[in-house]
């Protein structure tokens, strides 16, 4: 409602519209579609410090069932064991996201050595504000 209400009926109408929008939002908003956990242990690529290049390891994750409307994967590091003789530098991200799965990439560089990394992830759908007009 962009204009100032002219009467109590305008306010009531505005409140009803707002209530309808909130109900529609609660019933159709995006959310978590799937979740899981992956563990990389003693991966040779992440342990080898020869050269300063970036070193990547990819884990292919398949969903238990095909998902509809996957928009993004949100990874979270829950455990990390790195070698204390070097820096602890790493990046974790997802790519190739589809309705059947995605690739989870763990990357490190320089003198970092990742012994073990545990990543929890959630697959989320798009959050939309529904139009009730």
N, C-alpha and C positions, 0 to 999 in steps of 0.2 A: 504494500500500500504506500504509494508515494505522496498522496495528498493528505492533508490534515483531515481527520474525521469531522463530518458535519453534524453527526448525530450519534446517539447511543447505538442505533441500528448499524451504522457504519463500523463502529468498534466491534460489535458482535459479529458482523460479517467477516471482518478482518481476522478476528480470533478463530472463527470456524475455519477459515482458509488456512491459517497457520497450523491449526490442529490437524487438518487433513494432510498438509505437507509433511508434518512431523510423523504422522502414522505411515505415510507412504515411504518416507525415508527409512524408518525403522524396519519396514518389511522388505524393502528392495535394495538396501545399501550393500556395498561390497563387504567382503569379509575374508576370513581365513578359509581357504579351500582344502589345504593339505599341509602337513608339517612332517619333519623328519630330522634325523641326525646322521652325519657322516663323520668318519674318523680316518685321518691319514696318519699312518705310523711308519716311521723310518723310510720315507719316500726318498729314493736315491737322487732324484732331480732336486729336491729341496735341501739335500744335505751337501751336495757338491758345490764347493765355493770357488772352483777354478774360473777365473775371469770375473768381471764385474757385471756381466749381462744379467738381465732378468731371467728367472727360471720359473716356469709355470708347470703345474700339474693339474689335470682336469679329471673330475669325477663325473661320470654320466649318471644322473639320477632319473629313475623311471617312477612315475606315480603309480600307486596300486590300481587306481581306476582312472580312466580318461576324465580330465577336468574340463569344465566349460567356463570360459571367461577369464582365464589366467592372464594377469597383466604383469605381475612382477614377483620376484623371489626376494625375500628379505633374509639374508644370512646373518648369523650372530656367532661370534667366537665364544665357546664355553670352556675351552681348555687349550693351553698352549705350553709346549715344552720346547725350549730352544737352547742351543749351545751357548754357554756364557763366554766363549772365546771371541765372539763377534757381536755385531749389532743384532737387534731383533726387529727386522723390517719385513712386513708382509702385507699383502692385499688379498681380499677374498671378494669375489663377485660372481654373478650368474650371467650366462649368455645362452643363446639358442633356446629360449623359453618357448614351449609349445604346450598343447593340451595333454601330451603324454609324458612330458618330462623336461629336463633342462640340464645344462652343464654347469657344474660348480667349479670355479677356477681358484686355485691357491697359487699365489705368486710371491716370490721373494727375490732379493738382489743383493749385490755387494757381498760382504762376508757373513751374511746371515745363514744360519743353519737351523732349519725347523725339524725337530725330531718327531713331535707328535702335535697334531692340531685337530680339535674336535669342533665341528660346526653344526649348529642347529639352524634350521631354515623353516620359513613358512611361505606358502604360495598364497598370494592374495589376489582378489578380483578388484575390478575397477569400482571406485566409489562414485556414485552418481546421485545428484539431488533430483528426484523425480519431479516432473511438471504435472500438477493436478488440474490445470486449466483445460 
